[in-house]
């Protein structure tokens, strides 16, 4: 075979020598082929483009972009409209991703239904076990793992103690949707010297009577993200009753604090994204999602937010140490 290299006369080489010369003089050809062999396709699926979603995506891309893989991304935003979302899922299927990353419960639900056999890593999902996405936080099972928004109960209760002082009895209402959260929470509470009085309901109609029973015996009220309990009407009733009895209520979301709850613990969505990205890298390296425990927010990246008006209504003074670090004061 004849080869002409600039500045060198024509000469004849064999196949083996040609390969060596190509590596030496044409490195782009060789490295491009290596990069192509390492390239991984990732589809990121969400339901909006709001600041928390953008921050989550920025966080998850950092570990992936630092990995040894060349990543090809495809972003998709679901609309909630059936035919449009089906078209979008078909486009993602044509992209043929090696891994799907979902942000939020709805995106995770839709993606898991459309791609039952592809590895899926979720971000910002609350109560993933109760939602049916995983079997348990430590052993997810199936083809899904990720980063949840569930702050461990012991961290929640320690914050509660910091906010209101000594707590002897704390109440919570739950249903079959969140039953799996109760026993671990009772154990965590007991270790902190708190009795967690947990009452189960079967329907929203039982909430007034159940709440009256709790308000008679507890000095704090804890909440869990349960769709059977926190409807628009029942949420207003729970807030009003706890305010009437001057019982501090810890909300599971900012919305509950806006409605009149005392405080909530919020999240650094960029850090949740980082956890998601680190899990995604493990999957790309060959680890099965079923064997990767679901991660949760660490104490160092949890934000304290409280309702100033509610604190005054129940005659509670927020400690100075918490006022100094409050991420948001709702007035």
C-alpha positions in Angstrom: 0.0 0.0 0.0 1.3 3.5 -0.9 1.0 6.4 1.6 2.0 10.0 1.2 2.7 12.0 4.3 3.3 15.8 3.9 7.0 16.5 3.8 7.9 12.8 3.3 8.4 11.0 0.0 6.1 8.3 -1.2 6.9 4.9 0.3 5.4 1.5 0.6 4.1 0.0 3.9 2.4 -3.1 5.0 -0.9 -3.3 6.9 0.7 -3.5 10.4 3.0 -0.6 9.7 0.1 1.4 8.3 -1.8 1.0 11.5 1.1 2.3 13.6 1.5 5.3 11.3 -2.2 6.1 11.5 -2.0 6.2 15.3 1.1 8.4 15.2 0.1 10.8 12.5 -3.7 10.7 12.5 -4.6 10.6 16.2 -8.0 12.1 15.6 -9.2 9.1 13.7 -8.1 6.7 16.5 -9.4 8.7 19.4 -12.7 9.4 17.7 -13.3 5.7 17.3 -12.5 5.1 20.9 -14.9 8.0 22.0 -17.7 6.5 19.9 -17.3 3.2 21.6 -17.6 4.9 25.0 -20.5 7.1 24.1 -23.7 6.6 26.2 -27.1 7.9 25.4 -29.1 9.4 28.3 -32.7 10.8 28.1 -33.7 13.3 30.8 -37.5 13.4 31.2 -39.3 16.0 33.3 -42.6 17.9 33.4 -41.4 21.5 33.5 -38.5 23.8 33.1 -38.8 25.7 36.4 -35.7 26.8 38.4 -35.7 23.7 40.7 -35.8 21.4 37.7 -33.0 23.3 35.9 -31.0 23.2 39.1 -31.6 19.4 39.4 -30.4 18.9 35.8 -27.3 21.0 36.3 -26.5 18.9 39.4 -27.0 15.5 37.8 -24.8 16.4 34.7 -21.7 17.2 36.8 -20.9 13.6 37.8 -21.8 12.3 34.4 -19.7 14.9 32.6 -16.7 14.0 34.9 -17.1 10.3 34.2 -15.1 8.3 31.7 -18.1 8.2 29.3 -18.9 10.5 26.5 -22.6 11.4 27.1 -25.2 12.2 24.5 -28.2 13.8 26.2 -31.8 14.2 25.0 -34.1 16.3 27.1 -37.8 15.9 27.0 -40.6 17.8 28.8 -43.9 15.9 29.3 -47.1 17.9 28.9 -49.7 15.7 30.7 -51.6 15.4 27.4 -51.8 11.7 26.5 -51.2 11.8 22.7 -48.5 14.4 22.9 -46.7 12.5 25.6 -47.0 9.2 23.7 -45.4 10.9 20.7 -42.6 12.2 22.9 -42.0 8.7 24.4 -41.8 7.3 20.9 -39.1 9.9 20.0 -37.2 8.9 23.1 -37.5 5.2 22.1 -36.1 6.1 18.7 -33.1 7.8 20.5 -32.5 4.3 22.0 -31.1 5.6 25.4 -28.8 3.5 27.5 -30.3 5.1 30.6 -33.4 7.2 31.4 -33.3 9.9 34.1 -36.6 11.2 35.4 -37.4 14.2 37.5 -40.5 14.1 39.6 -43.1 11.4 40.3 -45.2 11.9 37.2 -42.2 11.7 34.8 -41.1 8.6 36.7 -44.5 7.0 36.4 -44.9 7.7 32.7 -41.4 6.6 31.9 -41.6 3.3 33.9 -44.8 2.4 32.1 -43.4 3.1 28.7 -39.9 1.6 29.3 -40.4 -1.4 31.7 -37.0 -2.9 30.9 -34.7 0.1 30.6 -32.7 1.2 33.6 -34.3 4.3 35.1 -32.8 6.7 37.7 -35.3 9.2 39.3 -34.7 12.5 41.0 -36.9 14.5 43.4 -39.4 11.8 44.1 -41.1 11.8 47.5 -42.0 8.5 49.1 -40.9 6.3 46.1 -41.7 3.1 48.0 -45.2 4.3 48.8 -45.6 5.4 45.2 -44.8 1.8 44.0 -41.6 2.7 42.1 -39.4 0.6 44.4 -39.7 -2.2 46.9 -37.7 -0.5 49.6 -35.1 2.3 49.9 -32.2 -0.1 50.6 -33.3 -2.7 48.0 -35.2 -1.0 45.2 -35.7 -4.1 43.1 -36.8 -3.9 39.5 -35.0 -1.6 37.1 -35.3 1.7 39.1 -33.3 3.6 41.7 -32.6 7.2 42.3 -32.5 10.2 44.7 -35.6 10.7 46.8 -36.9 13.9 48.6 -37.5 11.9 51.8 -35.6 13.6 54.7 -34.9 10.8 57.2 -37.3 10.9 60.2 -34.6 11.3 62.8 -33.4 14.5 61.0 -36.9 15.8 60.8 -37.6 15.2 64.5 -34.3 16.7 65.6 -35.3 19.9 63.7 -38.7 19.8 65.3 -37.1 19.7 68.7 -34.9 22.6 67.8 -37.8 24.7 66.7 -40.3 24.1 69.5 -38.2 22.7 72.4 -39.1 19.6 74.2 -41.6 17.3 72.6 -43.3 14.6 74.6 -46.0 13.4 72.2 -46.2 14.0 68.4 -49.2 13.1 66.2 -49.5 12.0 62.6 -52.4 10.8 60.4 -51.7 8.3 57.7 -53.4 5.9 55.3 -52.4 2.7 53.5 -50.4 4.9 51.1 -47.9 5.9 53.7 -48.2 3.1 56.2 -44.7 1.9 55.5 -43.3 5.2 56.8 -44.8 4.9 60.2 -43.0 2.1 62.0 -39.5 3.5 61.1 -40.6 7.0 62.2 -41.9 5.6 65.5 -38.5 4.0 66.2 -36.7 7.2 65.3 -39.0 9.2 67.5 -38.5 6.9 70.5 -34.8 7.2 70.2 -35.2 10.9 70.7 -37.6 10.5 73.7 -40.7 11.3 71.6 -43.9 9.2 71.5 -45.3 9.2 68.0 -49.0 8.7 68.1 -50.0 7.5 64.6 -53.7 7.1 63.6 -54.7 5.5 60.4 -57.7 6.6 58.3 -59.5 4.8 55.5 -61.1 7.8 53.9 -61.0 11.6 54.0 -64.3 11.6 56.0 -62.5 10.3 59.0 -60.0 13.1 59.3 -62.0 15.6 61.5 -62.7 13.0 64.2 -59.2 11.5 64.0 -57.6 15.0 64.2 -59.7 15.9 67.2 -58.5 12.8 69.0 -54.9 13.7 68.3 -55.2 17.3 69.2 -56.4 16.2 72.7 -53.2 14.3 73.5 -50.2 15.6 71.4 -48.1 18.7 71.6 -46.7 18.6 68.0 -48.1 17.5 64.7 -46.0 15.8 62.0 -47.2 15.3 58.4 -46.5 12.8 55.6 -47.1 13.3 51.9 -50.3 11.4 51.6 -52.8 12.2 48.8 -55.7 10.6 50.7 -55.2 13.0 53.6 -54.0 16.3 52.2 -56.7 17.3 49.8 -57.5 21.0 49.5 -60.4 20.8 51.9 -58.8 18.6 54.5 -55.6 20.5 54.5 -57.5 23.7 55.4 -59.2 21.8 58.2 -56.0 20.4 59.6 -54.2 23.7 59.5 -57.1 25.5 61.3 -57.5 22.9 64.0 -53.8 22.8 64.8 -53.7 26.6 65.0 -56.8 26.6 67.2 -55.1 24.3 69.6 -51.8 26.1 69.3 -50.1 22.9 68.1 -47.0 23.4 66.0 -47.3 21.6 62.6 -44.3 20.5 60.6 -45.2 20.5 56.9 -43.8 18.1 54.3 -43.8 20.9 51.7 -43.5 24.6 51.4 -47.2 24.7 50.3 -48.3 23.5 53.7 -46.3 26.2 55.4 -47.8 28.8 53.1 -51.2 27.5 54.1 -50.4 28.0 57.8 -48.1 25.2 58.9 -45.2 26.3 61.1 -42.2 25.2 59.2 -40.8 22.8 56.6 -37.5 21.4 55.5 -36.7 22.1 51.9 -34.0 20.8 49.6 -30.9 21.9 47.6 -32.1 20.6 44.3 -28.6 20.8 42.8 -27.4 18.4 45.4 -30.3 16.0 44.8 -29.3 16.2 41.1 -25.7 15.4 42.1 -26.9 12.3 43.9 -28.9 11.3 40.9 -25.9 11.7 38.6 -23.6 9.7 40.8 -26.2 6.8 40.8 -26.5 7.1 37.0 -22.7 6.7 36.6 -22.8 3.5 38.7 -25.4 2.1 36.3 -23.4 3.1 33.2 -20.4 1.3 34.8 -22.5 -1.9 35.0 -24.2 -1.9 38.4 -27.9 -2.9 38.3 -30.3 -0.3 39.6 -32.0 -2.9 41.8 -28.8 -3.2 43.9 -28.2 0.6 44.4 -29.9 2.0 47.5 -32.1 5.1 47.0 -30.3 8.2 48.3 -31.9 10.9 50.5 -31.0 14.5 51.4 -28.1 14.9 53.8 -28.5 17.2 56.8 -26.0 19.6 55.4 -28.1 20.4 52.3 -31.5 20.8 54.0 -33.1 24.3 54.1 -35.2 25.6 57.0 -38.3 27.6 56.0 -40.9 28.9 58.4 -44.2 30.9 58.6 -43.6 34.0 60.8 -47.4 34.7 61.2 -48.1 31.1 62.4 -45.3 31.3 64.9 -46.9 34.5 66.4 -50.4 32.9 66.4 -49.3 29.9 68.4 -47.0 32.2 70.6 -43.8 30.4 69.6 -40.4 32.1 69.4 -38.2 30.6 66.7 -34.7 30.1 68.2 -32.0 32.6 67.1 -29.8 29.8 65.7 -32.6 28.9 63.3 -33.5 32.5 62.4 -29.9 33.0 61.4 -30.0 30.1 58.9 -33.6 30.3 57.7 -33.6 30.0 53.9 -37.0 31.7 53.6 -39.5 33.4 56.0 -43.1 33.2 54.9 -45.1 36.2 56.1 
